[in-house]
Amino acid sequence: MFFIRFKRDLAMSKKILLWMAFSFVLLCIPAIGTTVETERLIVRDVTGNIPPERFEKIVSKTDSTLAEVLKFWSADPKIEELGKIIVEYDRPLQADVASSFFFRRKENNKMVRVVRVFGGNEYPHQLAHKLTTALFPNPDILIRNMMGEASETRFGNPLSFPMCGFNKDEWVMALLQAGSYISLAEMGPDQSDWGKEIVANAPRVKDRVKQHTCYLEAGSFGEFLINNYGTNKMKQFYRLSKNKPRPWEEVFGTTLEQLETMWLEYIKLKYRDKTANIATLVKLWRTQPNTACFSAQDLAEGKK
């Protein structure tokens, strides 16, 4: 029994190390495989190994995901201003670890928007989230995640971080019960405020527990705001926040503290009698918060 548990813990540790190694992936690798252009996207296979039939499905899925995100947010892809969004499919960090990352780089003497997808086949993790970031770039990581997670919840892969196969509201309830909740006011705009740091122009996870906590809470809170105030209010909040501190009262008519109280009261009432999943997540978090996401993904996949 000890040996089996040791092997599992070792495997989890390797997952974390590979996730952290994400920051060392060279983001400017030239495309060496197939490139397909759609009306709004440039989709590339940077591995050169994706079979044509599978890549066709990937392109179709990527294009349809962007179409759904654009419709949900009533957004303009800003092609004339910024060019088509480039989506590059790369090798996964490990066979069962998938992720996506948004960044800007210069290409043909012009700054372009790039979403790099690591694994996931036709169902990439965080693709909808990062496509949303490409449409609404913002220096404030809280705003990026509130908007990005709203898209991922609707059009993405439910196994994606930070959901990891479960509902974000259930996760927040688990964080509250486990004593790991972080006040929204403590979440600053920078990567360092979210358990991350920038190394070689890319984010690296420094505090996995804090990162997961912040992403879960931001996603759940953003969902609450959108459901109660609508996407137009969220877009207004995004626009105004680029030139001033987070304008909670100006946009939503009340303070962050009051909004946070309303949100927590809502999810506590909503999940008052739905305790099974929450109890499972509390156990995972208390046992090993660093690997809670991976364990939750394993459970969610096992239920299929």
Secondary structure as UniProt FT lines:
FT   HELIX           2..20
FT   HELIX           21..24
FT   TURN            27..28
FT   STRAND          35..37
FT   STRAND          41..45
FT   HELIX           52..73
FT   HELIX           79..82
FT   STRAND          85..90
FT   TURN            95..96
FT   STRAND          99..107
FT   TURN            108..109
FT   STRAND          110..118
FT   TURN            121..122
FT   TURN            125..126
FT   HELIX           127..135
FT   HELIX           141..155
FT   TURN            158..159
FT   TURN            161..165
FT   HELIX           168..178
FT   HELIX           184..186
FT   HELIX           191..194
FT   STRAND          196..199
FT   TURN            200..201
FT   STRAND          202..205
FT   HELIX           208..229
FT   HELIX           231..241
FT   TURN            242..243
FT   HELIX           248..252
FT   HELIX           256..270
FT   TURN            271..273
FT   HELIX           276..287
FT   HELIX           289..291
FT   HELIX           292..302
//
